[in-house]
Amino acid sequence: MIGRFERHGKAFYGTISCGSVKIANSTYSLSELRVLPPVKPSKIVCVGLNYFDHAQELEADIPERPLLFLKPPSSVIGPGANIVYPESSTQVDYEGELAIVVGRRCRNVRNPEKVVFGYTCFNDVTARDLQREDGQWTRAKSFDTFAPIGPFIAKELDPLDVSVLTRVNGQVKQHSTTEKLIFDVRHLVRFISRIMTLEAGDVIATGTPAGVGPLRPGDTVEVTVEHVGTLMNNVISQQDEGQPVPCHEQDAREHGDT
């Protein structure tokens, strides 16, 4: 497992083993570190309607090709960070997913195994009412905090049959397996790389299974991918968010990031 962490204002990558984090010649306890989003993507490519059970749930036709949309890097948060429920929405939904992490710059990929760095958990948080209102998905998918990702990256994972589980306040809401993907990981990497250049650290969110539903401020949502881990985030209202951190302070926190 690979993770990204912060200690004393400095961000770095490390290898997780038995509750410890190793970087170069140093070893830290996880409790000493702040866990950050495991990647800093230039883009997040998401796939809509990519589980057979989700299509059946919606009584929708099976798509002939992957349905793609983008989420901006500014929507990314890490494990333990708060999902902020925007004032402009009355229905914010969870969508638990397996995510692919791209390992190197690539296009027109023939062998996806050579460009995939690993896999992690993803929550494609969506303002469902705004999605219906707009008739397209950009606003509904792009709010700050609407792309929780983490906690870590699993490099040794067979993505063709792993379970994806979402809980809200401890209750199971989604439970499926990537065996039910309409377009599997290899197909998605090939297809997307023929449209756009993928950069190292980019994320491909592979779609959500049946059971999508609403979140409310005060909820805790957890996305668990088998052999990867659990991504946990709390939901707060925009009024409770407080003052945003000035951009120059955010930049200082990332100083020295690798």
C-alpha positions, 0 to 999 in steps of 0.5 A: 500500500502507498499513501500520501501524508503530512507531518510538520507541514511537509507532505510526502509519500510512504509505504504502509506496513503493519500500521507504520509508514516508511519513507526512505530511512524513517518510519512513523506510526500512522497516528503521527501523520495526517493522511492526505488524498493519495494522489493530486490528479490533473483530472478525474475521469468518471464513468456513468452507468457502468454496473449492470445492477445500477442500470437495472435499478434505473431501468436504463438501457445498457450503454454501447460505450462508456459514458464519460464526465470529468470532475475538477481537481479542486473537488478532491478531499482525503480520508477524514475530511468533510464533505460540504453540503452546498446551500444550492442543493437539496439532494446530495447523493453518495456513489461508492466506486473503485478508482484507477490511479494512472502511473505514467503519461500515456495515450492510445494505450494497448496494454493497460497493465503497464500504465496503471499504478494502482487502485483506491476508493472513490466517492462520486458525490453528486448534487442529484437535484442540480443534475436533473435541473441542468440536464448535464452533469458539470455543476452537480459533480464539481463542488469543492469536497465532492471527490473524496478519495483514498485512503491508500493506493493498492498496487497488487490488486486484481480489479476484475472481481473485488467487492465495493461497499458503501455504508451511511451511518454504519448501514450498508447502502451499496454492496456489489462487485466489479465483476458486474462492471459493464466496461472493465478496467482494461476497457476503460483505460484503453477507451479513455486514453484514445480520447485524452492524454492521461497524466501520472496521478490522474484518476479514473472512477469506474462507476457506482453500483446499485443503491445510490442514495442521499446524504444529510449533514451529520452523516458519516459515509464510508466506501470500502473496496476489498483489499484496498481499505475504507474511505470515511468522510463526514457530511457538514452543512455549508454554514458549518464549514467556517472560513476557507483557508486562504490560497497562500496558506494552502500553497505553503502546506503543500510546499515540498510535496513530491 
